[in-house]
Each structure stands twice: as structure tokens, then as C-alpha cells.
Amino acid sequence: MHILALDIQDSVFNSKYLYLNDLSRYDPELLVAQQRICIAVPGYDTYTVLWPNGQRTVALDSILLGITTDTLSDLPDGVYEIEYSVSPNNEVYLRKKFMRTSALYLKWLNENLKTDVEIERNAIDDRGNLEIDKRVKVLTHTLTLITGAKASAEIYNDTVNAEKMYKQACYEIDKINEDYLRKPFKDGMLW
């Protein structure tokens, strides 16, 4: 009897790929054939990809998933529904949900870096700043929302709650950025 297991990874620094690692244990007495992945990408139709024989890792991109035809593009954030199966595919399969948050997490990293720079600047100038404290709290809360969205989708299969948390995190990151951009320039620096 085959025991199917799949690890799904994405990269914040290369949002054009989604990596699937086959961690399955295959029964040596049974044939492993017709390995395939059916994947529903957020905002797109379900697409089936044949798993290359003998490979343990597959990198999926926008072309393989039918999103684009000739040019790679960033894969969207959101809940991916993935079914991995082997022959007989209607009997031996694994279904998983994966919450991709690469684009949002990259925004969070950028805002966190801006905040760190601002903290360092204020430490040098020996000034406290309530706005920075507020931004740090919002960033902490936003990271909790991102992590919670992933857990809701991947562990609890609660895609409705996952999407709500994701949207709230997007709102908070955009609000931080808007507030930061509204700050006046003084001596060539943001204050």
C-alpha cells in the first residue's frame, strides 16, 4: 500500500515557482504509475500536471499551470487546492490546501525593513516616536494574521477564515505604507 505525502513550499524571493516535494512511501510490491497533480490556482481553472517519473521535487510555474503560455509570471497569493494521485488515481490520492502568501509577506518584509531603518535613525537622534511604536504593533499583528491565514487553510481547511485574515493583513500593510508615504520630508529624510 502506498502512503502519499506531499510537502509544498514557496519562496518569497522567487514568486514565479511553487515547489512540490514528494515525501511518499511507495510499496515496493506495487507499481507506481500515472502520478499526477490536479491543482486549483486562486482565480484560475483547475489544471492537471503529470508528475515526472522518478523525480521527488517538481517546480510548478505559470506556464505549467496554464496561467500564461510563453512568459513566466508571478503566481498569485491565495488558497491552492492540490490533489496528488497515483494509479489507480480514483483510489490512491492525497488532497491538500496550501495558502500562498509570498507577495503579501514580501510587502511585510519591506515595511518591516523601513521600520527598522526608522528605529535606527531615531536611536541615533535620541528621539522617541509613538508612530514607530504603532507601526511595530501593526506589523506584529499583520504577521500574526499572515501566519493565521496559512494555518486556517492548511491545518484546519477553513478557507473562508483564511481569506478573511489574508484580506485584513493586506489592508493593514497597505495602511502602514500609506501612512508612511504621507509623512513630510525634512532635510531629505522621512520624519
CORCORCOR-V901432 format. One record per pair of residues at least 4 apart in sequence whose C-alpha atoms are under 7 Angstrom apart, sorted by the first residue. I is the first residue (numbers start at 0). J is the second residue. D is the distance in whole Angstrom. If there is no record, write none. Layout:
i:I j:J d:D
i:I j:J d:D
This chain:
i:0 j:26 d:5
i:1 j:24 d:6
i:1 j:25 d:5
i:1 j:26 d:5
i:2 j:23 d:6
i:2 j:24 d:5
i:2 j:25 d:6
i:3 j:23 d:4
i:3 j:24 d:6
i:3 j:93 d:6
i:4 j:21 d:6
i:4 j:22 d:5
i:4 j:23 d:4
i:5 j:19 d:7
i:5 j:20 d:6
i:5 j:21 d:5
i:5 j:22 d:5
i:5 j:23 d:7
i:6 j:19 d:6
i:6 j:20 d:5
i:6 j:21 d:7
i:6 j:22 d:7
i:7 j:18 d:6
i:7 j:19 d:5
i:7 j:20 d:6
i:8 j:17 d:6
i:8 j:18 d:5
i:8 j:19 d:6
i:9 j:16 d:7
i:9 j:17 d:5
i:9 j:18 d:6
i:10 j:14 d:6
i:10 j:101 d:7
i:11 j:101 d:5
i:11 j:102 d:7
i:11 j:104 d:7
i:11 j:105 d:6
i:14 j:73 d:5
i:14 j:74 d:6
i:14 j:101 d:6
i:15 j:60 d:6
i:15 j:61 d:7
i:15 j:71 d:7
i:15 j:72 d:6
i:15 j:73 d:4
i:15 j:74 d:5
i:16 j:58 d:6
i:16 j:59 d:5
i:16 j:60 d:5
i:16 j:74 d:7
i:17 j:58 d:6
i:17 j:59 d:5
i:17 j:60 d:7
i:18 j:56 d:7
i:18 j:57 d:6
i:18 j:58 d:5
i:18 j:59 d:6
i:19 j:56 d:6
i:19 j:57 d:5
i:19 j:58 d:6
i:20 j:55 d:6
i:20 j:56 d:4
i:20 j:57 d:7
i:21 j:55 d:5
i:21 j:56 d:6
i:31 j:85 d:7
i:31 j:86 d:7
i:32 j:85 d:6
i:32 j:86 d:5
i:33 j:85 d:5
i:33 j:86 d:5
i:34 j:49 d:6
i:34 j:50 d:5
i:34 j:84 d:6
i:34 j:85 d:4
i:34 j:86 d:7
i:35 j:47 d:7
i:35 j:48 d:6
i:35 j:49 d:4
i:35 j:50 d:5
i:35 j:83 d:6
i:35 j:84 d:6
i:35 j:85 d:7
i:36 j:47 d:6
i:36 j:48 d:5
i:36 j:49 d:6
i:36 j:50 d:7
i:36 j:81 d:7
i:36 j:82 d:6
i:36 j:83 d:5
i:36 j:84 d:7
i:37 j:45 d:7
i:37 j:46 d:6
i:37 j:47 d:4
i:37 j:48 d:6
i:37 j:81 d:6
i:37 j:82 d:5
i:37 j:83 d:7
i:38 j:45 d:5
i:38 j:46 d:5
i:38 j:47 d:6
i:38 j:79 d:7
i:38 j:80 d:6
i:38 j:81 d:4
i:38 j:82 d:6
i:39 j:43 d:7
i:39 j:44 d:6
i:39 j:45 d:4
i:39 j:46 d:6
i:39 j:79 d:6
i:39 j:80 d:5
i:39 j:81 d:6
i:40 j:44 d:7
i:40 j:45 d:7
i:40 j:79 d:5
i:41 j:75 d:7
i:41 j:77 d:6
i:41 j:78 d:6
i:41 j:79 d:6
i:46 j:64 d:6
i:46 j:65 d:7
i:59 j:63 d:6
i:59 j:64 d:7
i:60 j:64 d:6
i:60 j:71 d:7
i:61 j:65 d:6
i:61 j:66 d:5
i:61 j:67 d:6
i:61 j:71 d:6
i:61 j:72 d:6
i:61 j:74 d:6
i:62 j:66 d:6
i:62 j:67 d:5
i:62 j:68 d:5
i:62 j:69 d:7
i:62 j:71 d:6
i:67 j:71 d:7
i:76 j:99 d:5
i:76 j:100 d:5
i:76 j:101 d:6
i:76 j:102 d:6
i:77 j:98 d:5
i:77 j:99 d:5
i:77 j:100 d:7
i:78 j:96 d:7
i:78 j:97 d:6
i:78 j:98 d:4
i:78 j:99 d:6
i:78 j:152 d:7
i:79 j:96 d:6
i:79 j:97 d:5
i:79 j:98 d:6
i:80 j:95 d:6
i:80 j:96 d:5
i:80 j:97 d:6
i:81 j:94 d:6
i:81 j:95 d:5
i:81 j:96 d:6
i:82 j:92 d:7
i:82 j:93 d:6
i:82 j:94 d:4
i:82 j:95 d:6
i:83 j:92 d:6
i:83 j:93 d:5
i:83 j:94 d:7
i:84 j:88 d:5
i:84 j:91 d:6
i:84 j:92 d:4
i:84 j:93 d:6
i:85 j:91 d:6
i:85 j:92 d:7
i:86 j:91 d:7
i:87 j:91 d:6
i:88 j:92 d:6
i:96 j:152 d:6
i:96 j:153 d:5
i:96 j:156 d:7
i:97 j:152 d:6
i:97 j:153 d:5
i:98 j:149 d:5
i:98 j:152 d:6
i:98 j:153 d:7
i:100 j:104 d:6
i:101 j:105 d:6
i:102 j:106 d:6
i:103 j:107 d:6
i:103 j:169 d:7
i:104 j:108 d:6
i:105 j:109 d:6
i:106 j:110 d:6
i:107 j:111 d:6
i:107 j:172 d:7
i:108 j:112 d:6
i:109 j:113 d:6
i:110 j:114 d:6
i:111 j:115 d:6
i:111 j:138 d:7
i:112 j:116 d:6
i:113 j:117 d:6
i:114 j:118 d:6
i:114 j:131 d:7
i:115 j:119 d:6
i:116 j:120 d:6
i:117 j:121 d:6
i:118 j:122 d:6
i:119 j:123 d:6
i:120 j:124 d:6
i:121 j:125 d:6
i:121 j:126 d:5
i:121 j:127 d:7
i:122 j:126 d:6
i:128 j:132 d:7
i:129 j:133 d:6
i:130 j:134 d:6
i:131 j:135 d:6
i:132 j:136 d:6
i:133 j:137 d:6
i:134 j:138 d:6
i:134 j:175 d:7
i:135 j:139 d:6
i:136 j:140 d:6
i:137 j:141 d:6
i:138 j:142 d:6
i:139 j:143 d:6
i:140 j:144 d:6
i:141 j:145 d:6
i:141 j:168 d:5
i:141 j:171 d:7
i:142 j:146 d:6
i:143 j:147 d:6
i:144 j:148 d:6
i:144 j:164 d:5
i:144 j:165 d:7
i:144 j:168 d:6
i:145 j:149 d:6
i:145 j:164 d:7
i:145 j:165 d:6
i:145 j:168 d:6
i:146 j:150 d:6
i:147 j:151 d:6
i:148 j:152 d:6
i:148 j:161 d:4
i:148 j:162 d:7
i:148 j:164 d:5
i:148 j:165 d:6
i:149 j:153 d:6
i:149 j:161 d:7
i:150 j:154 d:5
i:150 j:155 d:7
i:151 j:155 d:5
i:151 j:156 d:6
i:151 j:157 d:5
i:151 j:158 d:7
i:151 j:160 d:7
i:151 j:161 d:5
i:152 j:156 d:5
i:152 j:157 d:5
i:152 j:158 d:5
i:152 j:161 d:6
i:157 j:161 d:6
i:158 j:162 d:6
i:159 j:163 d:6
i:160 j:164 d:6
i:161 j:165 d:6
i:162 j:166 d:6
i:163 j:167 d:6
i:164 j:168 d:6
i:165 j:169 d:6
i:166 j:170 d:6
i:167 j:171 d:6
i:168 j:172 d:6
i:169 j:173 d:6
i:170 j:174 d:6
i:171 j:175 d:6
i:172 j:176 d:6
i:173 j:177 d:6
i:174 j:178 d:6
i:175 j:179 d:6
i:176 j:180 d:6
i:177 j:181 d:6
i:178 j:182 d:7
i:182 j:189 d:6
i:182 j:190 d:6
i:183 j:189 d:6
i:183 j:190 d:6
i:184 j:188 d:6
i:184 j:189 d:5
i:184 j:190 d:6
i:185 j:189 d:6
i:185 j:190 d:7
